[in-house]
Amino acid sequence: MGKPSRIVCMLGPTGTGKTAAAIAVSKRMKASVINFDSRQVYRDFPIITAQPDADEQAACPHLLYGFLPTEEKMTAARFIDFATEKIEEVLAEGRLPILVGGTGLYLRSLLSGIAPIPEIPAEIREKVLARVKVEGPQKLHAELVETDPDYAAKIHPNDTQRNARAAEVFLATGRNMTWWHTKSEHTPAPYDALRIGMQIALDELEPHLARRIGVMLELGALEEAKAAYEKCSDPEAPGWTGIGCAELLAFLRNEISLDEARRLWVKNTRAYAKRQITWFRKEADIQWFSPGENEAVADSVQAWLAQN
């Protein structure tokens, strides 16, 4: 039996220069970038979700960015199917797959195997969704704090999709998400993965995130949201649940002012970055670098690939 195929995983919180590091690697060897960020899959939000720009995408092939319509749901299981297909295509081309993103669950599900959660009966799913519409995701999150505090700490109280998913799984199986992710039998992907992490103190990252959001607004984030709203005005659509999208949607629906939307966008992005930092600190076998150490990252990847 041959050795498992090698892939590189570029991970870390939002706004830490993961794409730049991946492109630095691609300048040394034939490589393709594969997205594993749950928000950057959405077609209508390239600015708001900070998808690689035209120059970055021209540097090397970029896959799984901006292909999903706002009304479609992305899950860890769907991601594994998409990512595995793209990894195999990239390997067949003789290129190095570099997975880039910040959705830790997606990466863990790919590398360690996804929890074999059974299909949820339609009546349970409908019951949970009906509760969300009446009570809001915050009520489900408060219950999740009691039944699964570890998982509750990883998701925002306003995240309709994940709070509903956690509720329906617990209701249908009697097991919480943490049990399914850590105790059930998993089938890992057949890859030898080098994990490269970009890390920075949250206090240092916060002002950068605020500036980044300001740049997004200057580049047309609000206009992007308006165009998306004309195509899909359902506030429950999965694409609208992302940070930035949700706050601008609230402004477009005359629920808050634009200043408040921007303030909440910065606040919620910081909170998300904090959750990402906490998640990745618990992961094993990560080589950590600071933002901007792109040549050192490329050196590390070359050295790893040179090993027998």
Secondary structure, 3 states (H helix, E strand, C coil): CCCCEEEEEEECCCCCCHHHHHHHHHCCCCEEEEECCCCCCECCCCCCCCCCCHHHHHHCCEECCCCECCCCCCCHHHHHHHHHHHHHHHHHCCCEEEEEECCHHHHHHHHHCCCCCCCCCHHHHHHHHHHHHHHCHHHHHHHHHHHCHHHHCCCCCCCHHHHHHHHHHHHHHCCCHHHHHHCCCCCCCCEEEEEEEECCCHHHHHHHHHHHHHHHHHCCHHHHHHHHHHHCCCCCCHHHHCCCHHHHHHHHCCCCCHHHHHHHHHHHHHHHHHHHHHHHHCCCCEEEECCCCHHHHHHHHHHHHHCC
